[in-house]
């Protein structure tokens, strides 16, 4: 869903949400001595690209003839991250997806949010993620996906009051 007055965008992006990791310096690798920085989380960039592509597709579907982006005002961003509960193992009994390592790692809530904010800027929905001034009552949460639903993230971006 996308409305322009007031600005409001909502979308569910299926997939396994990934965190925005820290940057790692590989040292000075260029003639000018500039340092090369790479992300420590290898799946961070592919997840961010996936989110960006889904947002662009949805905006084009909803407004095929209108060029209104990026939104340049202050916004609130909510994100509900949901994960498939593994069939076996320690995480079966956990009330929330809080695994910090391994195949089913869920990641830090703040780093999950950082990746979504970078996606919103990267696809051009918002001009800069510094325009994000907070979140609404829904906020940012991690939960297990309801039975029969995919892993992913529900994103809501709306004009700040």
DRENLUM-871717 format. One record per atom (N, C-alpha, C): residue in three letters; residue number from 1; x, y, z. Coordinates in steps of 0.1 Angstrom, whole numbers, always signed. Each point is the difference from the previous one (the first is absolute). Layout:
N
+------+-----+-------+-------+-------+
: type : seq :    xx :    yy :    zz :
+------+-----+-------+-------+-------+
:  ALA : NUM :     X :     Y :     Z :
...
+------+-----+-------+-------+-------+
% end
This chain:
161
+------+-----+-------+-------+-------+
: type : seq :    xx :    yy :    zz :
+------+-----+-------+-------+-------+
:  UNK :   1 :    +8 :   -12 :    +0 :
:  UNK :   1 :    -8 :   +12 :    +0 :
:  UNK :   1 :    +9 :   +12 :    +0 :
:  UNK :   2 :    -4 :   +10 :    -8 :
:  UNK :   2 :    +7 :   +13 :    -1 :
:  UNK :   2 :   -10 :   +11 :    -1 :
:  UNK :   3 :    +1 :   +10 :    +9 :
:  UNK :   3 :    -8 :   +12 :    -1 :
:  UNK :   3 :    +9 :   +12 :    +0 :
:  UNK :   4 :    -4 :   +10 :    -7 :
:  UNK :   4 :    +9 :   +12 :    -1 :
:  UNK :   4 :    -3 :   +11 :   +10 :
:  UNK :   5 :   -13 :    +1 :    +3 :
:  UNK :   5 :    -4 :   +11 :    +9 :
:  UNK :   5 :    -9 :    -5 :   +11 :
:  UNK :   6 :    +4 :    -3 :   +12 :
:  UNK :   6 :   +14 :    +0 :    +4 :
:  UNK :   6 :    +8 :   -11 :    -5 :
:  UNK :   7 :   +13 :    +1 :    -1 :
:  UNK :   7 :    +9 :   -10 :    -5 :
:  UNK :   7 :    -1 :   -13 :    +9 :
:  UNK :   8 :    -2 :   -11 :    -6 :
:  UNK :   8 :    -1 :   -13 :    +7 :
:  UNK :   8 :    +3 :   -11 :    -9 :
:  UNK :   9 :    +9 :    -9 :    +4 :
:  UNK :   9 :    +4 :   -11 :    -9 :
:  UNK :   9 :    +1 :   -13 :    +9 :
:  UNK :  10 :    -6 :   -11 :    -4 :
:  UNK :  10 :    +0 :   -12 :    +7 :
:  UNK :  10 :    +2 :   -12 :    -9 :
:  UNK :  11 :    +9 :    -9 :    +4 :
:  UNK :  11 :    +3 :   -11 :    -8 :
:  UNK :  11 :    +6 :   -12 :    +8 :
:  UNK :  12 :    -4 :   -12 :    -3 :
:  UNK :  12 :    +6 :   -12 :    +6 :
:  UNK :  12 :   +11 :    -5 :   -10 :
:  UNK :  13 :   +12 :    -2 :    +4 :
:  UNK :  13 :   +11 :    -5 :    -8 :
:  UNK :  13 :    +3 :   -14 :    +6 :
:  UNK :  14 :    -2 :   -10 :    -9 :
:  UNK :  14 :    +3 :   -14 :    +5 :
:  UNK :  14 :   +15 :    -3 :    -1 :
:  UNK :  15 :    +5 :    -8 :    +8 :
:  UNK :  15 :   +14 :    -4 :    +0 :
:  UNK :  15 :    +5 :    -1 :   +15 :
:  UNK :  16 :   +12 :    -4 :    +1 :
:  UNK :  16 :    +6 :    -1 :   +14 :
:  UNK :  16 :    +7 :   +14 :    +3 :
:  UNK :  17 :    -6 :    +8 :    +9 :
:  UNK :  17 :    +6 :   +13 :    +3 :
:  UNK :  17 :   +14 :    -1 :    +5 :
:  UNK :  18 :    +9 :    +9 :    -6 :
:  UNK :  18 :   +14 :    +0 :    +4 :
:  UNK :  18 :    +4 :   +13 :    +6 :
:  UNK :  19 :   +10 :    +0 :    +8 :
:  UNK :  19 :    +5 :   +12 :    +7 :
:  UNK :  19 :    +9 :    +7 :    -8 :
:  UNK :  20 :    +2 :   +13 :    +3 :
:  UNK :  20 :   +10 :    +8 :    -6 :
:  UNK :  20 :   +12 :    -1 :    +9 :
:  UNK :  21 :   +10 :    -7 :    -4 :
:  UNK :  21 :   +12 :    -2 :    +9 :
:  UNK :  21 :    +9 :   +12 :    +0 :
:  UNK :  22 :   +10 :    -1 :    +8 :
:  UNK :  22 :   +11 :   +10 :    +0 :
:  UNK :  22 :    +8 :    -1 :   -12 :
:  UNK :  23 :    +7 :   +11 :    -3 :
:  UNK :  23 :    +9 :    +0 :   -12 :
:  UNK :  23 :   +14 :    -5 :    +5 :
:  UNK :  24 :    +7 :    -7 :    -9 :
:  UNK :  24 :   +13 :    -5 :    +3 :
:  UNK :  24 :   +10 :    +6 :   -10 :
:  UNK :  25 :   +11 :    +5 :    +5 :
:  UNK :  25 :   +10 :    +7 :    -9 :
:  UNK :  25 :   +10 :   -11 :    -5 :
:  UNK :  26 :    +1 :    +0 :   -13 :
:  UNK :  26 :   +10 :    -9 :    -6 :
:  UNK :  26 :   +14 :    +6 :    -1 :
:  UNK :  27 :    +1 :   +12 :    +4 :
:  UNK :  27 :   +13 :    +8 :    -1 :
:  UNK :  27 :    +0 :    +8 :   -13 :
:  UNK :  28 :   +11 :    +7 :    -2 :
:  UNK :  28 :    +2 :    +9 :   -11 :
:  UNK :  28 :    +2 :    -9 :   -13 :
:  UNK :  29 :    -9 :    +0 :    -9 :
:  UNK :  29 :    +1 :    -8 :   -11 :
:  UNK :  29 :    +0 :    +7 :   -14 :
:  UNK :  30 :    +0 :   +13 :    +1 :
:  UNK :  30 :    -1 :    +8 :   -13 :
:  UNK :  30 :   +13 :    +8 :    -1 :
:  UNK :  31 :    +2 :    +5 :   -12 :
:  UNK :  31 :   +12 :    +8 :    -3 :
:  UNK :  31 :    +1 :   +12 :   +10 :
:  UNK :  32 :   -12 :    +6 :    +2 :
:  UNK :  32 :    +0 :   +12 :    +9 :
:  UNK :  32 :    +0 :    -3 :   +14 :
:  UNK :  33 :    +1 :   -13 :    +4 :
:  UNK :  33 :    +1 :    -4 :   +14 :
:  UNK :  33 :   -13 :    +0 :    +7 :
:  UNK :  34 :   -11 :    +0 :    -7 :
:  UNK :  34 :   -13 :    +0 :    +6 :
:  UNK :  34 :    -3 :   -14 :    +5 :
:  UNK :  35 :    -6 :    -1 :   +12 :
:  UNK :  35 :    -4 :   -13 :    +6 :
:  UNK :  35 :   -12 :    -6 :    -7 :
:  UNK :  36 :    +0 :   -13 :    -1 :
:  UNK :  36 :   -12 :    -7 :    -6 :
:  UNK :  36 :    -8 :    -5 :   +12 :
:  UNK :  37 :   -13 :    +3 :    +1 :
:  UNK :  37 :    -9 :    -4 :   +10 :
:  UNK :  37 :   -10 :   -10 :    -6 :
:  UNK :  38 :    -2 :   -11 :    +8 :
:  UNK :  38 :    -9 :   -10 :    -4 :
:  UNK :  38 :    -9 :    -4 :   +12 :
:  UNK :  39 :   -12 :    -4 :    -3 :
:  UNK :  39 :    -9 :    -4 :   +11 :
:  UNK :  39 :    +4 :   -13 :    +5 :
:  UNK :  40 :    -1 :    -2 :   +13 :
:  UNK :  40 :    +3 :   -12 :    +7 :
:  UNK :  40 :   -10 :   -11 :    -2 :
:  UNK :  41 :   -13 :    +4 :    -1 :
:  UNK :  41 :   -11 :    -9 :    -2 :
:  UNK :  41 :    -2 :    -2 :   -15 :
:  UNK :  42 :    +4 :   -12 :    -5 :
:  UNK :  42 :    +0 :    -2 :   -14 :
:  UNK :  42 :   -14 :    +0 :    -7 :
:  UNK :  43 :   -11 :    -3 :    +8 :
:  UNK :  43 :   -13 :    +0 :    -6 :
:  UNK :  43 :    -7 :   +14 :    +2 :
:  UNK :  44 :    +6 :    +9 :    +6 :
:  UNK :  44 :    -6 :   +13 :    +2 :
:  UNK :  44 :    -3 :    +7 :   -13 :
:  UNK :  45 :    +9 :    +2 :    -9 :
:  UNK :  45 :    -2 :    +7 :   -13 :
:  UNK :  45 :   -11 :    -7 :    -8 :
:  UNK :  46 :    +1 :   -14 :    -2 :
:  UNK :  46 :   -10 :    -6 :    -8 :
:  UNK :  46 :   -14 :    +2 :    +6 :
:  UNK :  47 :    -2 :    +0 :   +13 :
:  UNK :  47 :   -13 :    +2 :    +6 :
:  UNK :  47 :    -4 :   +14 :    -2 :
:  UNK :  48 :    +9 :   +10 :    +1 :
:  UNK :  48 :    -4 :   +14 :    -2 :
:  UNK :  48 :    -4 :    +2 :   -15 :
:  UNK :  49 :    +7 :    -6 :    -9 :
:  UNK :  49 :    -4 :    +1 :   -14 :
:  UNK :  49 :   -13 :    -6 :    -3 :
:  UNK :  50 :    -3 :   -11 :    +6 :
:  UNK :  50 :   -13 :    -7 :    -1 :
:  UNK :  50 :   -11 :    +9 :    +5 :
:  UNK :  51 :    +2 :    +6 :   +12 :
:  UNK :  51 :   -10 :   +10 :    +5 :
:  UNK :  51 :    -2 :   +12 :    -9 :
:  UNK :  52 :   +11 :    +5 :    -5 :
:  UNK :  52 :    -1 :   +12 :    -9 :
:  UNK :  52 :    -8 :    -4 :   -13 :
:  UNK :  53 :    +3 :   -11 :    -5 :
:  UNK :  53 :    -7 :    -4 :   -13 :
:  UNK :  53 :   -15 :    -2 :    +3 :
:  UNK :  54 :    -3 :    -6 :   +11 :
:  UNK :  54 :   -15 :    -2 :    +3 :
:  UNK :  54 :    -7 :   +13 :    +2 :
:  UNK :  55 :    +7 :   +10 :    +6 :
:  UNK :  55 :    -6 :   +13 :    +2 :
:  UNK :  55 :    -2 :    +7 :   -13 :
:  UNK :  56 :   +10 :    +0 :    -9 :
:  UNK :  56 :    -1 :    +6 :   -13 :
:  UNK :  56 :   -11 :    -6 :    -8 :
:  UNK :  57 :    -1 :   -14 :    +0 :
:  UNK :  57 :   -11 :    -7 :    -7 :
:  UNK :  57 :   -14 :    +5 :    +5 :
:  UNK :  58 :    -1 :    +1 :   +13 :
:  UNK :  58 :   -13 :    +3 :    +6 :
:  UNK :  58 :    -4 :   +15 :    -4 :
:  UNK :  59 :    +9 :    +9 :    +1 :
:  UNK :  59 :    -2 :   +14 :    -3 :
:  UNK :  59 :    -4 :    +1 :   -15 :
:  UNK :  60 :    +7 :    -7 :    -8 :
:  UNK :  60 :    -3 :    +1 :   -15 :
:  UNK :  60 :   -14 :    -7 :    -3 :
:  UNK :  61 :    -3 :   -10 :    +8 :
:  UNK :  61 :   -14 :    -6 :    -2 :
:  UNK :  61 :   -11 :    +9 :    +4 :
:  UNK :  62 :    +2 :    +7 :   +11 :
:  UNK :  62 :   -10 :    +9 :    +6 :
:  UNK :  62 :    -1 :   +13 :    -7 :
:  UNK :  63 :   +11 :    +5 :    -5 :
:  UNK :  63 :    +0 :   +13 :    -6 :
:  UNK :  63 :    +9 :    -1 :   -13 :
:  UNK :  64 :    -5 :    -7 :   -10 :
:  UNK :  64 :    +8 :    -2 :   -12 :
:  UNK :  64 :    +4 :   +13 :    -8 :
:  UNK :  65 :    -8 :   +10 :    +1 :
:  UNK :  65 :    +2 :   +12 :    -8 :
:  UNK :  65 :    +4 :   +12 :    +8 :
:  UNK :  66 :    +3 :    -1 :   +13 :
:  UNK :  66 :    +3 :   +11 :    +9 :
:  UNK :  66 :   +14 :    -1 :    +5 :
:  UNK :  67 :    +7 :   +11 :    -1 :
:  UNK :  67 :   +14 :    +1 :    +5 :
:  UNK :  67 :    -1 :    +9 :   +12 :
:  UNK :  68 :    -1 :    -6 :   +13 :
:  UNK :  68 :    -2 :    +9 :   +11 :
:  UNK :  68 :   +11 :    -2 :   +11 :
:  UNK :  69 :    +9 :    -9 :    -3 :
:  UNK :  69 :   +10 :    -4 :   +10 :
:  UNK :  69 :   +13 :    +7 :    -3 :
:  UNK :  70 :    +9 :    +1 :   +10 :
:  UNK :  70 :    -2 :    -4 :   +14 :
:  UNK :  70 :    -8 :   +10 :    +8 :
:  UNK :  71 :    -6 :    -6 :   +11 :
:  UNK :  71 :    -6 :    +9 :    +9 :
:  UNK :  71 :   +10 :    +7 :    +8 :
:  UNK :  72 :    -1 :   +13 :    +2 :
:  UNK :  72 :   +11 :    +8 :    +7 :
:  UNK :  72 :    -3 :    +5 :   +14 :
:  UNK :  73 :   -12 :    -4 :    +5 :
:  UNK :  73 :    -4 :    +5 :   +13 :
:  UNK :  73 :    +4 :   -10 :   +11 :
:  UNK :  74 :    -2 :    +4 :   +13 :
:  UNK :  74 :    +3 :    -9 :   +11 :
:  UNK :  74 :   -10 :   -12 :    +0 :
:  UNK :  75 :    +5 :   -12 :    +2 :
:  UNK :  75 :    -9 :   -12 :    +0 :
:  UNK :  75 :    +2 :    -9 :   +13 :
:  UNK :  76 :   -10 :    -8 :    +2 :
:  UNK :  76 :    +0 :   -10 :   +10 :
:  UNK :  76 :    +2 :   -13 :    -7 :
:  UNK :  77 :    +8 :    -9 :    +5 :
:  UNK :  77 :    +1 :   -13 :    -7 :
:  UNK :  77 :    -2 :   -11 :   +10 :
:  UNK :  78 :   -10 :    -9 :    -2 :
:  UNK :  78 :    -2 :   -12 :    +8 :
:  UNK :  78 :    +5 :   -12 :    -8 :
:  UNK :  79 :    +5 :   -10 :    +7 :
:  UNK :  79 :    +4 :   -12 :    -7 :
:  UNK :  79 :    -3 :   -12 :    +9 :
:  UNK :  80 :    -8 :   -10 :    -5 :
:  UNK :  80 :    -2 :   -12 :    +8 :
:  UNK :  80 :    +7 :   -11 :    -8 :
:  UNK :  81 :   +10 :    -5 :    +7 :
:  UNK :  81 :    +8 :   -11 :    -6 :
:  UNK :  81 :    -6 :   -13 :    +5 :
:  UNK :  82 :    -3 :    -9 :   -10 :
:  UNK :  82 :    -5 :   -13 :    +5 :
:  UNK :  82 :    +8 :   -12 :    -7 :
:  UNK :  83 :    +2 :   -10 :    +8 :
:  UNK :  83 :    +9 :   -11 :    -4 :
:  UNK :  83 :    -8 :   -13 :    +2 :
:  UNK :  84 :    +3 :   -10 :   -10 :
:  UNK :  84 :    -5 :   -13 :    +2 :
:  UNK :  84 :    +6 :    -7 :   +12 :
:  UNK :  85 :    -8 :    -6 :    +8 :
:  UNK :  85 :    +5 :    -8 :   +11 :
:  UNK :  85 :    +6 :   -13 :    -5 :
:  UNK :  86 :   +12 :    -3 :    +3 :
:  UNK :  86 :    +6 :   -13 :    -4 :
:  UNK :  86 :    -8 :   -11 :    +6 :
:  UNK :  87 :    +0 :   -11 :    -7 :
:  UNK :  87 :    -7 :   -12 :    +4 :
:  UNK :  87 :    +6 :    -7 :   +12 :
:  UNK :  88 :   +13 :    +2 :    +2 :
:  UNK :  88 :    +7 :    -7 :   +11 :
:  UNK :  88 :   +11 :    +9 :    +5 :
:  UNK :  89 :    +6 :    -4 :   +11 :
:  UNK :  89 :   +11 :    +8 :    +6 :
:  UNK :  89 :    -5 :    +9 :   +11 :
:  UNK :  90 :   +10 :    +7 :    +6 :
:  UNK :  90 :    -3 :    +9 :   +11 :
:  UNK :  90 :   -10 :   +10 :    -2 :
:  UNK :  91 :    -1 :    +6 :   -12 :
:  UNK :  91 :    -9 :   +11 :    -3 :
:  UNK :  91 :   -14 :    -4 :    +0 :
:  UNK :  92 :    -4 :   -12 :    -1 :
:  UNK :  92 :   -14 :    -5 :    +1 :
:  UNK :  92 :    -7 :    +5 :   +12 :
:  UNK :  93 :    +7 :    +1 :   +11 :
:  UNK :  93 :    -6 :    +3 :   +13 :
:  UNK :  93 :    +1 :   +15 :    +3 :
:  UNK :  94 :    +8 :    +8 :    -8 :
:  UNK :  94 :    +1 :   +14 :    +3 :
:  UNK :  94 :   -12 :    +8 :    -3 :
:  UNK :  95 :    -5 :    +9 :    +9 :
:  UNK :  95 :   -12 :    +8 :    -3 :
:  UNK :  95 :    +2 :   +10 :   -11 :
:  UNK :  96 :   +13 :    +4 :    -3 :
:  UNK :  96 :    +3 :   +10 :   -10 :
:  UNK :  96 :   +12 :    -5 :    -8 :
:  UNK :  97 :    +2 :    +5 :   -12 :
:  UNK :  97 :   +12 :    -4 :    -8 :
:  UNK :  97 :   +12 :    +8 :    +5 :
:  UNK :  98 :    +8 :    -6 :    +9 :
:  UNK :  98 :   +11 :    +7 :    +6 :
:  UNK :  98 :   +13 :    -7 :    -1 :
:  UNK :  99 :    +1 :    -9 :   -10 :
:  UNK :  99 :   +13 :    -7 :    -2 :
:  UNK :  99 :   +10 :   +10 :    -6 :
:  UNK : 100 :   +12 :    -1 :    +6 :
:  UNK : 100 :   +11 :   +10 :    -4 :
:  UNK : 100 :   +10 :    -6 :   -10 :
:  UNK : 101 :    -1 :   -14 :    -2 :
:  UNK : 101 :   +10 :    -6 :    -9 :
:  UNK : 101 :    -6 :   -12 :    -7 :
:  UNK : 102 :    +6 :    -5 :   -10 :
:  UNK : 102 :    -4 :   -12 :    -7 :
:  UNK : 102 :    -9 :    +3 :   -12 :
:  UNK : 103 :    -5 :   -11 :    -6 :
:  UNK : 103 :    -9 :    +1 :   -12 :
:  UNK : 103 :   -12 :    +8 :    +3 :
:  UNK : 104 :    -6 :    -1 :   +11 :
:  UNK : 104 :   -13 :    +7 :    +3 :
:  UNK : 104 :    +2 :   +13 :    +8 :
:  UNK : 105 :   +12 :    +6 :    -1 :
:  UNK : 105 :    +2 :   +12 :    +8 :
:  UNK : 105 :    -9 :   +11 :    -5 :
:  UNK : 106 :    -5 :    +8 :   +10 :
:  UNK : 106 :   -10 :   +10 :    -3 :
:  UNK : 106 :    +6 :   +14 :    +0 :
:  UNK : 107 :   +11 :    +2 :    +7 :
:  UNK : 107 :    +6 :   +13 :    +0 :
:  UNK : 107 :    -5 :   +10 :   +10 :
:  UNK : 108 :    +8 :   +10 :    +2 :
:  UNK : 108 :    -4 :   +11 :    +9 :
:  UNK : 108 :   -11 :    +9 :    -6 :
:  UNK : 109 :   -10 :    +4 :    +8 :
:  UNK : 109 :   -11 :    +8 :    -5 :
:  UNK : 109 :    +5 :   +13 :    -6 :
:  UNK : 110 :   +10 :    +6 :    +6 :
:  UNK : 110 :    +4 :   +13 :    -5 :
:  UNK : 110 :    +7 :    -1 :   -14 :
:  UNK : 111 :    +8 :   -11 :    -2 :
:  UNK : 111 :    +7 :    -2 :   -12 :
:  UNK : 111 :   -10 :    -5 :   -11 :
:  UNK : 112 :   -10 :    -7 :    +3 :
:  UNK : 112 :   -11 :    -3 :    -9 :
:  UNK : 112 :    -6 :   +12 :    -5 :
:  UNK : 113 :    -3 :    +9 :    +9 :
:  UNK : 113 :    -6 :   +13 :    -4 :
:  UNK : 113 :    +9 :    +9 :    -9 :
:  UNK : 114 :   +13 :    +0 :    +4 :
:  UNK : 114 :    +9 :    +7 :    -9 :
:  UNK : 114 :    +0 :    -4 :   -14 :
:  UNK : 115 :    -1 :   -13 :    -2 :
:  UNK : 115 :    +0 :    -5 :   -14 :
:  UNK : 115 :   -13 :    +5 :    -7 :
:  UNK : 116 :   -11 :    +0 :    +7 :
:  UNK : 116 :   -13 :    +4 :    -6 :
:  UNK : 116 :    +1 :   +15 :    -3 :
:  UNK : 117 :    +6 :    +8 :    +9 :
:  UNK : 117 :    +1 :   +15 :    -3 :
:  UNK : 117 :    +9 :    +2 :   -12 :
:  UNK : 118 :   +11 :    -7 :    -1 :
:  UNK : 118 :    +9 :    +1 :   -12 :
:  UNK : 118 :    -7 :    -4 :   -12 :
:  UNK : 119 :    -9 :   -10 :    +0 :
:  UNK : 119 :    -8 :    -4 :   -11 :
:  UNK : 119 :   -10 :   +11 :    -5 :
:  UNK : 120 :    -6 :    +6 :   +10 :
:  UNK : 120 :   -10 :   +11 :    -3 :
:  UNK : 120 :    +7 :   +12 :    -8 :
:  UNK : 121 :   +12 :    +3 :    +5 :
:  UNK : 121 :    +8 :   +10 :    -7 :
:  UNK : 121 :    +5 :    -5 :   -13 :
:  UNK : 122 :    +6 :   -12 :    +0 :
:  UNK : 122 :    +6 :    -5 :   -12 :
:  UNK : 122 :    -9 :    -2 :   -12 :
:  UNK : 123 :   -13 :    -3 :    +2 :
:  UNK : 123 :    -9 :    -1 :   -11 :
:  UNK : 123 :    -7 :   +13 :    -3 :
:  UNK : 124 :    +3 :   +11 :    +7 :
:  UNK : 124 :    -6 :   +13 :    -3 :
:  UNK : 124 :   -13 :    +3 :    +6 :
:  UNK : 125 :    -6 :    -8 :    +9 :
:  UNK : 125 :   -13 :    +2 :    +6 :
:  UNK : 125 :    +1 :   +13 :    +9 :
:  UNK : 126 :   +11 :    +1 :    +8 :
:  UNK : 126 :    +3 :   +12 :    +8 :
:  UNK : 126 :   +13 :    +5 :    -5 :
:  UNK : 127 :    +2 :   +14 :    +2 :
:  UNK : 127 :   +12 :    +6 :    -5 :
:  UNK : 127 :   +12 :    -4 :    +8 :
:  UNK : 128 :    -1 :    -1 :   +13 :
:  UNK : 128 :   +11 :    -4 :    +8 :
:  UNK : 128 :    -5 :    -6 :   +13 :
:  UNK : 129 :    +7 :   -10 :    +5 :
:  UNK : 129 :    -5 :    -6 :   +12 :
:  UNK : 129 :    +1 :    +8 :   +12 :
:  UNK : 130 :    +7 :   +12 :    -1 :
:  UNK : 130 :    +0 :    +9 :   +11 :
:  UNK : 130 :   -14 :    +7 :    +2 :
:  UNK : 131 :    -9 :    -2 :   -10 :
:  UNK : 131 :   -13 :    +5 :    +1 :
:  UNK : 131 :    -9 :    -8 :    +9 :
:  UNK : 132 :    +4 :   -12 :    +4 :
:  UNK : 132 :    -7 :    -8 :    +9 :
:  UNK : 132 :    +1 :    +5 :   +14 :
:  UNK : 133 :   -11 :    +4 :    +6 :
:  UNK : 133 :    +0 :    +7 :   +13 :
:  UNK : 133 :    -5 :   -10 :   +12 :
:  UNK : 134 :    -4 :   -12 :    -4 :
:  UNK : 134 :    -5 :    -9 :   +10 :
:  UNK : 134 :    -9 :   -10 :    -6 :
:  UNK : 135 :    -8 :    -6 :    +9 :
:  UNK : 135 :   -10 :   -10 :    -5 :
:  UNK : 135 :   -13 :    +3 :    +8 :
:  UNK : 136 :   -11 :    -6 :    -5 :
:  UNK : 136 :   -13 :    +1 :    +6 :
:  UNK : 136 :    -1 :   -10 :   +12 :
:  UNK : 137 :   -12 :    -2 :    +4 :
:  UNK : 137 :    -2 :    -9 :   +12 :
:  UNK : 137 :    +4 :   -14 :    -4 :
:  UNK : 138 :    -1 :    -4 :   -13 :
:  UNK : 138 :    +3 :   -14 :    -4 :
:  UNK : 138 :   +15 :    -2 :    +2 :
:  UNK : 139 :    +8 :   +10 :    -3 :
:  UNK : 139 :   +15 :    -1 :    +2 :
:  UNK : 139 :    +7 :   -10 :    -8 :
:  UNK : 140 :   +10 :    -6 :    +6 :
:  UNK : 140 :    +8 :   -10 :    -7 :
:  UNK : 140 :    +0 :   -12 :    +9 :
:  UNK : 141 :    -4 :   -11 :    -6 :
:  UNK : 141 :    -1 :   -13 :    +8 :
:  UNK : 141 :    +5 :   -11 :    -8 :
:  UNK : 142 :    +4 :   -11 :    +7 :
:  UNK : 142 :    +4 :   -13 :    -6 :
:  UNK : 142 :   -10 :   -10 :    +6 :
:  UNK : 143 :    -5 :    -9 :    -9 :
:  UNK : 143 :   -10 :   -10 :    +5 :
:  UNK : 143 :    +1 :   -12 :    -9 :
:  UNK : 144 :    -6 :   -11 :    +5 :
:  UNK : 144 :    -1 :   -12 :    -8 :
:  UNK : 144 :   -11 :    +2 :   -10 :
:  UNK : 145 :    +1 :    -4 :   -13 :
:  UNK : 145 :   -10 :    +1 :   -10 :
:  UNK : 145 :   -12 :    -9 :    +4 :
:  UNK : 146 :   -12 :    +5 :    -1 :
:  UNK : 146 :   -12 :    -8 :    +2 :
:  UNK : 146 :    +0 :   -12 :    -9 :
:  UNK : 147 :    -6 :   -11 :    +5 :
:  UNK : 147 :    -1 :   -13 :    -8 :
:  UNK : 147 :    -5 :    +4 :   -14 :
:  UNK : 148 :    +8 :    -5 :   -10 :
:  UNK : 148 :    -4 :    +2 :   -14 :
:  UNK : 148 :    +5 :   +13 :    -7 :
:  UNK : 149 :    +6 :    +8 :    +8 :
:  UNK : 149 :    +6 :   +13 :    -6 :
:  UNK : 149 :   +15 :    -1 :    -1 :
:  UNK : 150 :    +4 :    +8 :   -10 :
:  UNK : 150 :   +15 :    +0 :    -3 :
:  UNK : 150 :    +8 :    +9 :   +10 :
:  UNK : 151 :   +13 :    -3 :    +0 :
:  UNK : 151 :    +9 :    +9 :    +7 :
:  UNK : 151 :    +0 :   +13 :    -8 :
:  UNK : 152 :    +4 :   +11 :    +6 :
:  UNK : 152 :    +1 :   +13 :    -7 :
:  UNK : 152 :    -1 :   +11 :    +9 :
:  UNK : 153 :    -4 :   +12 :    -6 :
:  UNK : 153 :    -1 :   +12 :    +8 :
:  UNK : 153 :   -12 :    +8 :    -5 :
:  UNK : 154 :    -8 :    +5 :    +9 :
:  UNK : 154 :   -11 :    +9 :    -4 :
:  UNK : 154 :    +5 :   +14 :    +3 :
:  UNK : 155 :    +1 :    +8 :   -10 :
:  UNK : 155 :    +5 :   +14 :    +1 :
:  UNK : 155 :   -11 :   +10 :    -1 :
:  UNK : 156 :    +0 :    +9 :    +9 :
:  UNK : 156 :   -10 :   +11 :    -1 :
:  UNK : 156 :    +8 :   +13 :    +1 :
:  UNK : 157 :    -1 :    +9 :   -10 :
:  UNK : 157 :    +6 :   +13 :    +0 :
:  UNK : 157 :   -11 :   +10 :    -1 :
:  UNK : 158 :    +0 :   +10 :    +9 :
:  UNK : 158 :   -10 :   +10 :    -1 :
:  UNK : 158 :    +5 :   +13 :    +5 :
:  UNK : 159 :    -6 :   +10 :    -6 :
:  UNK : 159 :    +3 :   +14 :    +3 :
:  UNK : 159 :    -1 :    +2 :   +15 :
:  UNK : 160 :   +10 :    +7 :    +6 :
:  UNK : 160 :    +0 :    +3 :   +14 :
:  UNK : 160 :   -10 :   +11 :    +3 :
:  UNK : 161 :    -7 :    -1 :   +11 :
:  UNK : 161 :   -10 :   +11 :    +3 :
:  UNK : 161 :    +7 :   +13 :    +3 :
+------+-----+-------+-------+-------+
% end
